Amino acid sequence: MNIGKRIFKQGEIFLVDFDPSIGHEYQGKRPAIVIESEEQIKKTNLITVIPLTSNLENKMADDILIVRNNNNKLVNDSIIKVSNICSFDYLRFINKIGVVDIKIIRQIKDYLKKHFA
């Protein structure tokens, strides 16, 4: 069941259905952070996200650690897999989990500037 067409905001964490996937793409239902600005989301039918994993052993140099708290409502500490940016139709979004703090948003933006400038 999807959440229906709603307003998505940068920094929100959603449970997203990544299936069907191919090859090395993330699979299954997993949390992901909306990284696209609200203005851009209004212009398209796709929402750009970065997937999370609770497998802390998979942390790469640029990945960002996110510690679970009452705002993000994650079950476990997780890693933001910043190199795995993807865009999905809103129908893949199952439910909102929580929201990250501004410090995490800044770290994501720093990564994007560094690698896509």
N, C-alpha and C positions, 0 to 999 in steps of 0.2 A: 504494500500500500504506500502510495506517495503522499506527500504533504500538500499537493495541489499548488497551483500558481500562487506564489506569495512574494513578498519583498525580501530579497536576500541582502545581507549586509556584510561588508568586508570584516573579517575576523570572527565570524560565526563558525561554529563547528557543527557539522551535520553527519548523520549516518548516511552513507552514500552506497548505492549498489554498483560496484565496479564490473559486474558480469553482464554480458559475456566479455571476456578479455582474451588477448592473444599473446603468446610468447611470454615475455618478461614483464608484462603489464601487471599492475596490482589486481588481485582477484577478490571476489566476495564482497560482503557488506563490511564496511570499515569507516571509521571517522575520517573526515577531511575538512580542511579549513578553507573557507571562501576567501580568495585573495583579490578578486576583481572589485573595482570600485562600484558603488551603487549606480553612478552615472553610466558606466559602461554596461552594467547588467541590464539597464533599461533599454539599451540599444540592440540587444541580441537575445536570442532564446537559449543561449548557453551560459553556464556559470563556471568560471575557472576556479579550480581548487588545487590544494596540495594534500596528498594522503598522509595519514599518520600510521605509525606502527608502534606497538608496545614492546617489540623485540629490540631492547636497548643495545644488544650486541651488534646490531646492523648499522650503528651510527657511523656515517661517513663524516669527513672533515667539515663540510658545509651544512650538514643537517643540524637542526635546532632541537634541543631538549625542551620539552614542555612538562612541567611538574603538575600533576593533577591538583585541582583546588575546587572551591565551591563555585567559581565562575565558569571554568571550562567543563566541569562535571564529568571529566574522564574517569574511567574505572581504574586506569593505571597511568603512571608516568609514561610518556610516549616520545617518539621522535617525529619531527616534521621532516618528511623526505623531500626537501626543497628541489631536488633535481627531477622530481617526478610530477611536474605540473601537467594538469590535464583539464579539459573542458567537457561538461556534460549538460544534457538537457535537464530541465528541472524535474522531469519525471523520475530520474534516478535518485532523487533526494527523498529519503524515508522519513526522517524526523530531525529536528534541531536538538543538539545535545547541550551546547553551551556556547561560550564566547571566550576568546583569548584576550589577554590584556595588551595595552598599547606597546609595551616593551617587545612582545613577540611580533606584533605587526611591524615594528621598526626593524627587527632582525630580518624578517622576510623581505621587506622593501630593500634593505641593504644588500641582501643576496641578489635580488632581481637587478638592482643597479649595477652590481659588480659583474654579473654574468650576461646581462642583456643590454648594456649601455652601448 
